[in-house]
Amino acid sequence: MRDHFLVFGAPVLTEEDLEAVLATFRSGWIGTGPKAAEWEQTFARYTGAKHAVSLSSCTAALHLAMLSLGIQPGDEVITTPMTFCATANAILHAGARPVFADVDPRTGLIQPAEIERRITPRTRVILPVHLAGRACSMREILALCEAWGLALIEDCAHAIETLYEGQHAGTFGRAGCFSFYVTKNLTAIEGGMVITNDQDIAEQIQTRALHGLTADAWKRFSDTGFKHYEMVSLGYKYNFPDVHAALALSQFKRLETNLQRREAIWRRYDAAFANLPCLIPPPPEPGTRHARHLYTLLLDLDALTISRDRFLDELHQRNIGGGVHYLSLHLHRYYREQFGLRPQDYPHALWHSDRTVSLPLSAGLTEADVADVIEAVTDVLTRFKR
Ligand SMILES: Cc1ncc(COP(=O)(O)O)c(C=O)c1O
């Protein structure tokens, strides 16, 4: 057995990353400034979006994206329950009501037919999540937006590299929101980004990200002389500092090679787990690129004598860290009580949520690490087979 614990979601950090952070540190300008602006330009170019606004988190990005559309109390936003609580929390922060739509049981992705079932006269936005890095059915979702006059905001926290018919995730609707949290495919420790093709949305978000001060406030500590700034709306403190931007820019250089490494790990896992009592992730849908953010097995609970949580304990005992993405939001106490939700209201999400297990997929895994994961998973699934 492995002699030390394999942490789930460990970031890949290099000496080059450290040098980039130190260079910014030594420049004397560590707060929001030129590096954040360079990171925005780099990300806009990479995704093909006209505008990119860097923020302190994806939660902030989702929150401000919704405010920029004029979301009001009483409005409804349709999203998936198979996501991190931040997605639905941001809807609540914007004053709207999250309405969950059930998912495809195999992929965990929001299903267009289920979205349509949940549309009411109060619906304003559809907010799909490209779970694990797999592209949602954008053609069908866009058709719904068009037919019902709804806005689209994409949660791309897992989907930095995701493509759908050659187009970057995050560019299909009014705004796309990204995360650079520690476990993400590219990390700035903490950080987020909104991309949009709409200049008004970009400007609104930039203003709201710094207390609602006029855009010039961003330059108030620059060397171009003192500038007055004025508060024009009630904003937040969501700006993205340059030290973090320096790390993001450095990490960006390895985005593609890291993706290739995760694809190679993915292939090894697929081959190793194909005949065990579990479902491996379906191949990416034709015409899409999967960002390979999470490798998730769906345990065949009927063929096993243990639950998913016991499976995770067994992995842990073998020094392998695993994860659950996610416990469906409709099962969380807050959402259950606040919105009167029952487990059976979302049968596919419930099924998926009970079975899903995420295995280590960091590009920093060695071949020996991957072999250890395979050995541990194989051992547990064989030992506890009915
Ligand atoms: C699907 C999803 N949406 C939103 C978020 C929020 O991202 P952040 O931590 O950058 O606010 C996360 C973070 O884990 C996420 O996984």
The ligand as a Tripos MOL2 file, in Angstrom:
@<TRIPOS>MOLECULE
LIG
   16    16     1     0     0
SMALL
NO_CHARGES

@<TRIPOS>ATOM
      1 C1        -19.2610   24.5700  -10.3910 C.3       1 LIG1
      2 C2        -18.6840   25.6480   -9.5180 C.ar      1 LIG1
      3 N1        -19.2210   26.8850   -9.5640 N.ar      1 LIG1
      4 C3        -18.7310   27.8940   -8.8330 C.ar      1 LIG1
      5 C4        -17.6590   27.7110   -7.9830 C.ar      1 LIG1
      6 C5        -17.1670   28.8610   -7.1600 C.3       1 LIG1
      7 O1        -15.8540   29.1750   -7.4610 O.3       1 LIG1
      8 P1        -14.9900   30.1230   -6.4960 P.3       1 LIG1
      9 O2        -14.4630   29.2570   -5.4000 O.co2     1 LIG1
     10 O3        -13.9060   30.6560   -7.3800 O.co2     1 LIG1
     11 O4        -15.9010   31.1810   -5.9980 O.co2     1 LIG1
     12 C6        -17.0540   26.4550   -7.9050 C.ar      1 LIG1
     13 C7        -15.9050   26.2620   -7.0130 C.2       1 LIG1
     14 O5        -15.5150   25.2520   -6.5870 O.2       1 LIG1
     15 C8        -17.5770   25.4000   -8.6820 C.ar      1 LIG1
     16 O6        -17.0310   24.1830   -8.6330 O.3       1 LIG1
@<TRIPOS>BOND
     1     1     2 1
     2     2     3 ar
     3     2    15 ar
     4     3     4 ar
     5     4     5 ar
     6     5     6 1
     7     5    12 ar
     8     6     7 1
     9     7     8 1
    10     8     9 2
    11     8    10 1
    12     8    11 1
    13    12    13 1
    14    12    15 ar
    15    13    14 2
    16    15    16 1
@<TRIPOS>SUBSTRUCTURE
     1 LIG1         1 GROUP 0 **** ****
